[in-house]
Amino acid sequence: TIPENAEKIRNAMFRAGAGKIGNYEDCSFSSQGTGTYRGNEDSNPEIGAKFEFITTQEIKIEVTFEKHLKSKILKALYENHVYEEVAYEVYSLENEHQNIGLGRVGLLENALSETEFLQLIKEKLGSEGIRHSTLLGKKIKKVAVLGGSGASFIKNVIHSNADAYVTSDLKYHHFFEAENQILLADIGHFESERFTKNYIVDFLKEKITNFAIILSQKNTNPVKYF
């Protein structure tokens, strides 16, 4: 775009959600160059006239955004650009998203012994039995949680310095990966995901206010305990 229009476009895309990188927002990169164009008989050029070959100074603005914001970002671009035809390109980055991942890591309000912690999650999550790694005799304060099959993330959890990792579907050899550094707690696949439906119901009720949402009470867990 022309230099006079750059700030307006940049701010519009920021408001639409572009330019967020880690702990920073309103991030962009601008480079200046020379643009050329010649409009046909149906054109309505911002600078110059139809059929006239135009050479003008332009600014290229680059921003990053999450994929789901694409239509919103492009809408902001079109609505704030002075040119009749907007030139842009969208390409995917291989950078890992700094603020998105599987699971959560958090802190308990009060540190618990390992047995107190196991009893707590057994009661809260309705687990009939918890398979766990060797008790290390240390307090549990920092806890990592990942619903479903979380064995492939054990190393990541250890790297986060969590005291315990609550997940499911751990196999025999996975428990060796605790390496006397962390308490692994396998609460069962169904038990680790059983409350997901509550969040789905809350989301649907918020988005579809005129539609009745019924929460199923049926237990579909195929695993039984003797």
C-alpha positions, 0 to 999 in steps of 0.5 A: 500500500502507499505509505499514508495508508500503512498505519491504518491497515496495520492497526486494523489487522492488529485489532483483528488479532494479527501480530501476536508472538509469545508475550508480545502483540502488535508485531509486524515488519514493514519494507519499502519498495517501488510498485508499478501498475497500469489500470484498464478501462474498468479500473478506478486507480487511487493514484493516476488515471486509467491506462496510465503506467504508474510508478509509486513508493509502496510499503509491504506489511508483514504480520503473523496470525493464527490460521482460524483468524485468516478470514477476519484478517483479510476482511480488515485488510480489504476494508482499510486498504485504499487500493481497488485491488489488494495484493497479498499473500498468505503462507504457512510457518513451521514455527511451533506456537508458543502458547498452544499445546496439549494438556496443562501444568498448574500449581496446587494451592497447598502441597500434598504428600504423594498418597494424599495427592493420589487419593485426591485425584481418585476421588475428584475424577471418580477413578476406581483404581490408579496405576502409578510409578514409584513413590519418591517421598516428596511433596506434590505441588506442580502438576501436569495433566493431559486427558487421554493417551499421554505417554508420549509427553512424559519427557516434556512433563519432566522437562517442565519440572512438574512433581506429578503427571496425571494422564492415562494409557501408560504401558509397562515400560512407560513407568520406567521413564519416570526415572525417579524424577516424577510421579506418574499417575494413570487414572484410566482413559475414560476417567481422564476425559469424563468431564469434557462433555460438561465443557462442550455443553457449556460452550453449546449453551453459550453459542446456541441459546435457543436450542435445548442441550441435554447432558447424557448421564450414560457411562460408556466406559468399556473398562471394568474393575474387579 
